[in-house]
Amino acid sequence: MEQSRRRMLAALVAVAGGLGSVPALAFQRAPQPIPSPNAPNPSYPPGLNNSGVRPDSDKKSVDPQTQLEIRNDVQKLYDLVIELRDEVAKTDSNAVFSLSVVKKAQQIEKLAKKVKDLSKG
């Protein structure tokens, strides 16, 4: 009888201890991250208080000479691609590409890179 009382008392203490710790666990919060000092202020939308707006964002004009050069290069690129397409269509599908096809592909790559760089400004 004495052992059963001890076991019951131990079980009662264990249950009471378990129920007492549940509210303590429920009130614990996850730690909040510290905002970066360089991050934009979330209370201001972009444009207010000069946050998120660059002063030269309205000046998107392209130099006319550069624009003309880009247009000419794109036209050359188009012509080279058409020539390459025709040469590849003429070759046998089982044959190795000729050196002229490889050179033309390299020329197209170089011209495309030039147009990309000019477009970036």
N, C-alpha and C positions, 0 to 999 in steps of 0.2 A: 504494500500500500504506500509505503514511504517513497519507493522509487517511482511509482506512477505519479505521485504529487510533484516530485522533482521534475519529471519529464513534462508534465503539464505546465508547470511553472516556467520551465525553460522555453517551451513552445510559445507560451503566452508572451514572454519577454521578447522572443525573436519576432513574433508577429507585430507587437507594439513598436519595436525598434524599426522594423521595415516600414510600417505605416507612418511613422514619424519622419522618416527620411524622404518620403515621396514629395511632400510640399517643399522641402528645401531644394530638391532637384528641379522642381517645376519652376522656381523663381530664378534660376540661373540663366543668364543671357549669354549669347555668343559675343565674343569681343568684336567691337566695331573697328574697321580698318581706319587708320589715320590718313586723312586726305593729303595729297601731295601739295606743297606750297606753290608749285608751278601749274597746277591744274586750274582750268577756268572756273570761275565762280558759278555754281549751278543756280544761284538765285537770280542771275542776270541772263536773259536770253542773248544769243549772238547779236551784236549790233548795238546793244545798250551799254553804256559805260565803256565804249571802245573795246569791248572784249570780243575776240574772235573775228575781228574785221581788220584787214590790212589796209593801210592808207592808199596803196596803189592798185587796189582791186578793181577800180573803175577804169583804169587805163589799160585796156586790152587791145589797143591798136597794134597792127602788124605793119612793119616796114613794107611799103609797096614794092621795093626792089626785091626783098626776101620773098614776098608773096609771088611775084612774077617768076623768080627762080624756082620756087616750089612747084608752080604750075608747069613750067617747062620740064622739070625733072620727072614729074608724074606722067607727063605725056611720053617722055623717053622710056620711062619704066613700062608703061602700057605697051608701047611698040616692041620693046625687047621681050616682054612676056608673050605677045602674040607670035613673034618669031620663034621663040623657044617652043611654044606649043606646037607650031607647025613642024619644026624639026623633030620633035619627039614623036609626033604622029607618023612621020615618014619612016622612022627607024623600025626595025623588026623587034617585036617584044622579047625575043629570045637573045637578041644581040646585045653587046655591051655598048653603052652610049659613047658617042664619038667625043673627041677632045673639044670640039667646037661647042657641043651642048654643055659640057662642064664649064667651059670658059664663060659662056653666056649666062649660066646660072650664077656664077661668081660675080659677074658684072651686075646682074640684077640685085644680088644681095648688097653689093657696095652702094648702088644707087638708092636702094630702099633705106639703108642706114643713113645716107646723106639727107634724104628727105625727112627722116625721123628726127635727126639732129637739128635741121633747119626749123622744123615745126615746134621743137621745144623752145627755141629762141635763143 
